[in-house]
């Protein structure tokens, strides 16, 4: 959203654009169009809109062209190729960092189930058993009726069939699933795997559905009080609930 100012400052520093050339540069039709594209991409990313990634990619191409125009018409630097390379390198680094955050949840068709079901924050221990006999321990951070995201240090292959063991609200849950994606640590989430639930019994689906309903209420409460303390979340989710009272939500 702050593109015009950020680009202007970088042009002054890297391209050695004199102050008297900044006004015609900023008022040029192409720079105005580029600014609109960049601000639209920033707004879309803020609102988590899928189209914003494409707008951002298009804007990065336009930035390359704008850099050439600035170097030819407005800049006074004697190291034009080096300045162009440095500036565009910074643009590509920014694009790469943004892509890491948005491409996995937005653009992998294998996880459309993840987008279609509302998922809710929690923090409970989980044991993942692989078909090979190995088992790992992690923490479930997101849960929906279709699957979950597990914070996990170990590497697990995609399309690996797993058995998931965890306890939430005093209810022990064991279900089968398949790993559909894995991520390395990023700004928004730790290293882990996304697991889609499969072959669940009718009763198990009911328990998970009721669990998600309770999570929706609890998440709504924590959003209101602005609480993000993992220890507090853990104590709530590991608290035992009477089974009849627990299942009453689904009636």
Phi, psi and omega per residue, in radians:
X1 nan -0.463 -3.103
X2 -1.669 0.379 -3.026
X3 -0.951 -0.871 -3.062
X4 -0.954 -0.760 -3.115
X5 -1.218 -0.806 -3.117
X6 -1.077 -0.780 -3.131
X7 -1.151 -0.712 -3.134
X8 -1.076 -0.772 3.125
X9 -1.115 -0.773 -3.137
X10 -1.140 -0.626 3.109
X11 -1.156 -0.704 3.115
X12 -1.111 -0.674 -3.070
X13 -1.435 -0.887 -3.006
X14 -1.441 -0.716 -3.065
X15 -1.631 -0.098 3.134
X16 0.985 0.905 3.102
X17 -1.443 2.143 3.121
X18 -1.169 2.666 -3.057
X19 -1.038 -0.593 -3.114
X20 -1.216 -0.265 3.130
X21 -1.651 -0.130 -3.077
X22 -1.219 -0.667 -3.110
X23 -1.107 -0.913 3.101
X24 -1.092 -0.535 3.121
X25 -1.181 -0.813 -3.093
X26 -1.210 -0.568 -3.101
X27 -1.535 0.028 3.111
X28 -1.203 2.480 -3.104
X29 -0.992 -0.682 -3.107
X30 -1.163 -0.698 3.121
X31 -1.133 -0.656 3.099
X32 -1.130 -0.764 3.114
X33 -1.093 -0.750 3.114
X34 -1.084 -0.730 3.134
X35 -1.087 -0.716 3.122
X36 -1.097 -0.755 3.126
X37 -1.077 -0.783 -3.109
X38 -1.166 -0.712 3.117
X39 -1.188 -0.619 3.072
X40 -1.129 -0.726 3.102
X41 -1.101 -0.741 3.119
X42 -1.089 -0.736 3.105
X43 -1.117 -0.770 -3.134
X44 -1.108 -0.694 3.096
X45 -1.133 -0.683 3.117
X46 -1.105 -0.662 -3.136
X47 -1.565 0.053 3.132
X48 1.023 0.854 3.100
X49 -1.676 2.350 -3.074
X50 -1.076 -0.658 -3.078
X51 -1.123 -0.383 -3.045
X52 -1.136 -0.510 3.133
X53 -1.149 -0.697 3.117
X54 -1.197 -0.680 3.094
X55 -1.111 -0.699 3.125
X56 -1.111 -0.741 3.115
X57 -1.096 -0.735 3.109
X58 -1.113 -0.737 -3.133
X59 -1.128 -0.619 3.123
X60 -1.136 -0.624 3.060
X61 -1.144 -0.745 3.115
X62 -1.114 -0.605 3.109
X63 -1.078 -0.675 3.092
X64 -1.044 -0.765 3.120
X65 -1.167 -0.732 3.129
X66 -1.078 -0.662 3.105
X67 -1.049 -0.716 3.122
X68 -1.116 -0.761 3.128
X69 -1.082 -0.785 -3.131
X70 -1.096 -0.751 -3.121
X71 -1.131 -0.613 -3.110
X72 -1.379 -0.733 -2.980
X73 -1.713 -0.555 -2.950
X74 -2.093 -0.488 -2.997
X75 -1.379 2.702 3.084
X76 -2.083 0.099 -3.138
X77 -1.132 2.565 3.100
X78 -1.634 -0.006 -3.121
X79 -2.117 1.147 -3.015
X80 -1.123 -0.803 -3.105
X81 -1.152 -0.724 3.127
X82 -1.147 -0.718 3.132
X83 -1.140 -0.757 3.107
X84 -1.060 -0.798 -3.123
X85 -1.099 -0.739 3.139
X86 -1.132 -0.820 -3.100
X87 -1.120 -0.785 -3.097
X88 -1.254 -0.488 3.043
X89 -1.085 -0.753 3.106
X90 -1.105 -0.665 3.103
X91 -1.109 -0.760 -3.124
X92 -1.187 -0.617 3.073
X93 -1.089 -0.782 3.102
X94 -1.064 -0.761 3.131
X95 -1.097 -0.690 3.129
X96 -1.125 -0.759 -3.131
X97 -1.118 -0.721 3.109
X98 -1.154 -0.723 -3.118
X99 -1.065 -0.671 3.125
X100 -1.064 -0.570 -3.090
X101 -1.387 -0.554 -2.958
X102 -1.907 -0.394 -3.011
X103 -1.217 -0.700 -3.094
X104 -1.102 -0.960 -3.108
X105 -1.304 -0.285 -3.064
X106 -1.761 -0.577 -2.859
X107 -2.095 0.006 3.084
X108 -1.598 1.998 -3.063
X109 -1.126 -0.359 -3.105
X110 -1.212 -0.246 -3.083
X111 -2.032 0.541 3.072
X112 -1.082 -0.499 3.058
X113 -1.027 -0.564 -3.099
X114 -1.187 -0.605 3.139
X115 -1.388 -0.506 -3.003
X116 -1.384 -0.381 -3.130
X117 -1.913 2.330 3.074
X118 -1.105 2.368 -3.138
X119 -2.098 2.620 -3.001
X120 -2.276 2.574 -3.072
X121 -1.315 2.439 2.993
X122 -2.744 -3.140 3.114
X123 -2.682 1.646 -3.136
X124 -2.335 2.575 3.094
X125 -1.152 2.618 3.121
X126 -2.525 2.543 3.015
X127 -1.995 2.245 -3.133
X128 -1.931 2.080 3.122
X129 -1.794 2.200 3.134
X130 -1.551 2.835 3.121
X131 -1.150 -0.375 3.127
X132 -1.345 -0.165 -3.111
X133 1.809 -0.271 3.090
X134 -1.250 2.710 3.058
X135 -2.491 2.543 -3.133
X136 -2.258 2.721 3.092
X137 -1.998 2.417 3.130
X138 -2.633 -2.740 3.106
X139 -2.385 2.334 3.040
X140 -1.380 2.178 -3.136
X141 -1.872 -0.475 3.104
X142 -2.307 2.502 3.106
X143 -2.475 2.375 3.020
X144 -2.398 3.062 3.128
X145 -1.182 -0.307 -3.106
X146 -1.731 -0.313 -3.100
X147 3.053 -2.899 -3.095
X148 -2.660 2.852 3.016
X149 -1.979 2.248 -3.059
X150 -2.022 2.179 3.003
X151 -1.291 2.069 -2.994
X152 -2.542 2.297 3.138
X153 -1.382 -0.608 -3.066
X154 -1.327 2.764 3.084
X155 -1.531 2.285 3.075
X156 -2.213 2.291 -3.120
X157 -1.144 2.583 3.022
X158 -1.194 2.654 -3.109
X159 1.124 0.407 3.085
X160 -1.521 2.243 3.095
X161 -1.400 2.310 -3.054
X162 -2.345 2.831 3.003
X163 -2.058 2.241 -3.006
X164 -1.910 2.257 3.116
X165 -2.115 2.087 3.060
X166 -2.674 2.914 -3.112
X167 -2.301 2.240 3.131
X168 -2.475 2.343 -3.073
X169 0.967 0.586 3.125
X170 1.384 -0.029 -3.123
X171 -1.730 2.121 3.077
X172 -1.406 2.231 -3.089
X173 -2.144 2.230 3.052
X174 -2.213 2.116 -3.124
X175 -2.540 2.761 3.098
X176 -1.592 2.670 3.125
X177 -2.785 3.135 3.113
X178 -2.422 2.359 3.135
X179 -1.342 2.132 -3.080
X180 -1.861 -0.300 3.066
X181 -2.855 2.760 3.068
X182 -2.420 2.663 -3.099
X183 -2.288 2.679 2.949
X184 -1.570 2.892 -3.110
X185 -1.020 2.332 3.067
X186 -2.297 -3.100 -3.128
X187 -1.128 -0.643 -3.001
X188 -1.669 -0.325 3.127
X189 -2.671 2.622 3.134
X190 -1.365 3.028 3.099
X191 -1.074 2.404 3.138
X192 3.107 -2.893 -3.091
X193 -2.347 2.571 2.995
X194 -1.703 2.265 -3.060
X195 -2.126 2.263 3.060
X196 -1.717 2.273 3.126
X197 -1.245 2.479 3.132
X198 -2.484 2.694 3.017
X199 0.950 0.654 -3.137
X200 -1.479 2.471 3.102
X201 -1.257 2.896 -3.132
X202 -1.073 -0.736 -3.129
X203 -1.167 -0.692 3.129
X204 -1.144 -0.716 3.093
X205 -1.069 -0.634 3.130
X206 -1.146 -0.770 -3.142
X207 -1.079 -0.766 -3.135
X208 -1.146 -0.685 3.138
X209 -1.120 -0.721 3.104
X210 -1.168 -0.690 3.097
X211 -1.034 -0.768 -3.137
X212 -1.123 -0.643 3.099
X213 -1.078 -0.756 3.119
X214 -1.154 -0.675 3.125
X215 -1.102 -0.670 3.120
X216 -1.055 -0.738 3.136
X217 -1.178 -0.770 -3.110
X218 -1.167 -0.746 3.118
X219 -1.085 -0.659 3.110
X220 -1.095 -0.708 3.127
X221 -1.141 -0.814 -3.112
X222 -1.148 -0.559 3.064
X223 -1.143 -0.622 -3.136
X224 -1.212 -0.713 -3.105
X225 -1.571 -0.008 3.091
X226 1.040 0.774 -3.138
X227 -1.765 2.323 -3.136
X228 -2.421 0.656 -3.094
X229 -1.621 2.016 -3.069
X230 -1.077 -0.658 -3.127
X231 -1.125 -0.651 3.114
X232 -1.184 -0.748 3.113
X233 -1.079 -0.754 -3.109
X234 -1.063 -0.770 -3.120
X235 -1.096 -0.636 3.126
X236 -1.204 -0.790 -3.034
X237 -1.312 -0.439 -3.136
X238 -1.609 -0.002 3.118
X239 -1.205 2.441 3.140
X240 -1.380 2.452 3.094
X241 -2.170 2.548 3.045
X242 -1.095 2.339 -3.018
X243 -1.092 -0.716 3.140
X244 -1.134 -0.741 3.111
X245 -1.139 -0.653 -3.131
X246 -1.105 -0.809 -3.069
X247 -1.406 -0.198 -3.130
X248 -1.070 -0.462 -3.105
X249 -1.055 -0.526 -3.043
X250 -1.496 -0.138 -3.094
X251 -1.358 nan nan
